[in-house]
Each structure stands twice: as structure tokens, then as C-alpha cells.
Amino acid sequence: MRKFAFFVVPFAAACSVSLPVNGQFDGEPAQGTATASLSGGTFQVLNTRGLSCAGTYDAGTTAITIRAPVSCTDGRTGNAIITRKTDLISGTAIVRLNDGTTGEFVFGDLQYGEEF
């Protein structure tokens, strides 16, 4: 099972790249997608209670660790700390919202149980 955090993908040969995102958010299983394109990066996750959270990131960076703002459909906001492996298309993400709610995700070839 592929798991997510949030990611940045080098895309010299492609207009955009999307990866599945899996993990847990607000104590519930969650999944979504992360997309990198020349115009920027976006991500969105949805947990089993219907909470949807999304954000954007600098898809052009080659940094291993990046921070991305997150906003949710219930008005909460926060940040994701994304740590990518050297391939830049797999890694982990930890999300913390303004009320203390957290989420953990993996993306790329990583397995959630192996990382968290």
C-alpha cells in the first residue's frame, strides 16, 4: 500500500506528476493526492470522517525538507513538514493544525508502517 506525506517531484520531461497520499489524520485513516507541475505543487487529503485538508508548496525546490501551509474545510489551518528521500518523489509528512490536531503521511515507495 502506497502511503503519503507531501512531495515535490522533478518534472523536466513532464507537465505534471501526481502521487497517491495515504496515512492518518485527526485519528482517522486518510488518503489523497499530491501533484507537482511547472506552475506549483498542490496536495489534498480526506479522512474517513469527511475532513478535507489541502495546501500548496514550491514544486521547484530541491530542498529535502520543506514547509507547506495547510487549510481544512472546517476552518482549521496549520503546516505540513515534508521530508523527502533523495529521489525527491518519496518521503514523509507530519501535519499539525492550529488546534493541535496532527496527521502523518507517506508518499512514493514508502510504507506507512515502516515510517511511523
C-alpha positions in Angstrom: 0.0 0.0 0.0 1.5 3.3 -1.0 1.4 6.0 1.7 1.8 9.7 1.6 3.1 12.8 3.1 3.5 15.7 0.6 6.1 15.8 -2.2 8.0 17.7 -4.7 8.9 16.0 -8.0 11.4 16.9 -10.6 9.5 17.3 -13.8 11.7 18.2 -16.6 10.1 15.8 -19.0 6.5 16.0 -17.8 4.0 18.8 -17.3 2.7 17.4 -14.0 3.2 14.4 -11.8 0.7 13.1 -9.2 1.2 10.6 -6.4 -1.3 8.9 -4.0 -1.2 10.0 -0.4 -2.1 7.7 2.5 -1.8 7.9 6.2 -3.8 9.1 9.2 -5.2 12.5 10.0 -7.2 13.6 13.1 -7.0 10.0 14.3 -8.7 8.6 11.2 -7.3 6.9 8.1 -6.9 9.4 5.3 -5.9 9.4 1.6 -5.5 11.9 -1.2 -3.1 13.1 -3.9 -0.1 15.4 -4.3 0.6 17.0 -7.6 3.7 18.8 -8.9 3.7 20.9 -12.0 5.6 23.7 -13.6 3.1 26.2 -12.0 3.5 24.8 -8.5 2.5 21.9 -6.2 -0.7 21.1 -4.5 -1.9 18.4 -2.1 -5.3 17.3 -0.7 -6.2 14.6 1.8 -9.6 13.3 3.0 -10.1 11.3 6.2 -12.9 8.8 6.8 -15.0 11.3 8.8 -15.1 13.6 5.8 -12.5 16.2 6.9 -10.7 17.5 3.8 -7.4 19.5 4.1 -5.3 20.9 1.3 -2.3 23.1 0.6 0.3 24.3 -1.8 4.1 24.1 -1.9 7.0 25.2 -4.0 7.3 22.4 -6.6 10.5 23.9 -8.0 12.6 23.4 -4.8 15.2 20.7 -4.5 15.3 21.0 -0.7 14.9 17.8 1.2 12.7 19.3 3.9 10.0 21.9 3.1 7.2 23.5 5.0 3.7 24.0 3.4 0.6 25.7 4.7 -2.5 23.6 5.2 -6.1 24.6 5.4 -9.1 22.4 6.1 -12.8 22.6 5.2 -13.8 23.1 8.8 -11.7 26.3 9.1 -8.6 24.9 10.8 -5.2 25.8 9.5 -1.7 24.7 10.1 1.5 23.5 8.5 3.0 20.3 7.0 6.6 19.5 7.4 7.6 17.4 4.4 10.8 15.4 4.4 11.7 13.8 1.1 14.1 11.0 0.3 17.0 11.8 -2.1 14.8 10.6 -5.0 12.6 13.7 -4.3 9.4 11.6 -5.0 9.0 9.6 -1.8 9.1 10.7 1.8 7.0 11.5 4.9 4.9 14.4 6.1 3.8 15.5 9.5 0.9 17.9 9.7 -0.1 20.0 12.8 -3.1 22.2 12.8 -3.7 25.3 14.9 -5.8 23.3 17.5 -3.1 20.6 17.9 -4.6 18.0 15.6 -1.8 16.0 13.8 -1.5 13.8 10.8 1.2 11.5 9.5 1.6 10.5 5.8 3.9 8.7 3.5 4.2 9.0 -0.3 6.2 7.4 -3.1 7.6 3.9 -2.4 7.4 4.1 1.4 5.1 2.1 3.6 3.3 3.8 6.4 4.0 1.1 9.0 7.7 1.2 8.2 8.0 5.0 8.7 5.6 5.7 11.6 
